[in-house]
């Protein structure tokens, strides 16, 4: 069974308001909190549930990164006889593909009602919320495609894995 261990990075500035964590490829950026009493920045303690949630995002983005690399290689082979692909595209597409697809899914959900839950309704979040209680995950490539329909995946995850912190 494949085990994924993300790299945890602490930052004062990223992620932005209303987010405590953001996953970019294999990095999980955790927002530090300012303690006004001690007048210093503190590293928050990440719960196991949040760690499992963000680990699913790492797995999703690694699958999409691999797909981006594969698409770039195919693109280079197909256009080899026609003309060269610009070098910046070869270097940036595999990295920007996972992030771009995440944003595209979010924009699609913004158009569909209910608008207030657009972020929670994207397939990537649905899968991560479903599996945040799974203590022995079995990662499958592109399994987030099963979560495209809007449902309360956290509730289904609690029914399957039990309610655990």
N, C-alpha and C positions, 0 to 999 in steps of 0.2 A: 504494500500500500504506500502511496506517495504521500510524504509529509512535507508541508510547506511551512517555513518559518520566515515571517516578514521581518524587515528591519525597522525598528521603532526609532523615530527621530522626534526630538522635542523642539518646538518653535514658539516664539512669542507672538509671531505675526500671522502664521498660517496654521490652521485653517481660519476661515473668516467667521464673521458673526453667525451664531446659531449652530455652529458645527464644532465639535470637540476633536474629531478625527477626520483626516482625509487620506485616502489611499491613492498613491501614484506609483503604478507598476508594483514593485516589491517593497516600496517604502510606505510606512504608515506614519504620517506626520501628526503628532499629538500636540494640541495647544496647551502651552503652559499658562498658569493662572497667577495673577499678581495678588499677593497677600498684603493688604494695606497696613496690617498690624505690624508685621515683620519688615515691611518695606522691601520685599524681595520677590522674585519669581520662583514659583514652586512647580515641580513636576507632579502632575496628577497621577493617581494610581488607576490603571486601566483594569476594569473587571474582566473576568474570564469570558463572560458573555460577549462583551465588546471586542475582546481579542479574537474570539472565534468569528464574529461578524466581519471584522476587518480582514481576517485571514481568507475568508471566502472572496472578498473583493480582490485580494492579491491573486488568488487562483484564477478568477475571472479575467483579470487583466493580463496574466501570463498567457492564458489561452488566446486572447485577442492579440497579444504581442507576437505570438508564434504565427497566427494567421496573417498578421501584417508582414512579417518577414517572408512567409511563403508567397504572399501576393506580390511583394516587391521582387522576389526572385523570378517568379513567373513573368512579371512585367518586364524585367530586364531581358529574359530569354526571348520573349515575344517581340520586343522592340529592338533586339540586337541587330537584326538585318535591316530594319526600317530606319532607325536612328537611335541615338543614345538618350536615355532618360536622364534628366538633369541630376547631378550628384546630390544636391540638397534634398531631392525627393526620396532618393534611395536611403538617405540617413534619417530623414524625419518621419516618413510615412509609418514605419513599424511602431514608433513610439507614439505618434499622434493618433494613430488608428484607434487604440483602446479608449483613449480619452475623448476623442471625437465621437465615437459611437455612443459612449455614455451620455454625452451632452445631447446628441441627436435624439436618443430615447427620451431624455428628460423634456426636450422641446416638444416632442410628439405628445407626451402625457400632459403638457401644459395646455394643449389644444383640446384635449378630451376632458369632459367633466368626470368627477369633481376636481376642480382646479386646485383646491387647497391641499390635496394629497398627491400632487403630480410627482414629487420626488420619491415618495414612498411607493408609488405604483409602478416604477420602472422595473423591468425584469431583474436587473442586477441587485437592486435593493430587496426585491421579493425573495430571491434565492438566499441572500445573506440573512435576512430576517427569519426565514424558514429554518435555516440551519444553525442559528446562534445558540440553540440548546443542545445541539448534536455534539456529544463529547468524543465520539470516535468517527469523524467524518470520512466519507468515501467520496473523494473528489472525482468527478467525471467531466471530461472536456465538453464545453459548451452546454452544460446542464441548465444554464440560465435561460435557454430558449424555452424550457418547459414552464417558465414563470411569466410568460408574456401576458397572459390573461390577468386582469386586475382582480385579485382576491385578497383576503386577509391571511397572508401566508404565515404571519407570526402566530395566529390562533391555531392554524393547522399544524405548525411546528410544535406548539405546546401540547396538542393532542397526540402527536406522534412520539415526541421525546420526553414528555412530562414537563412540569413547571419547575425549573431549576435556575438558580442564580449562578 
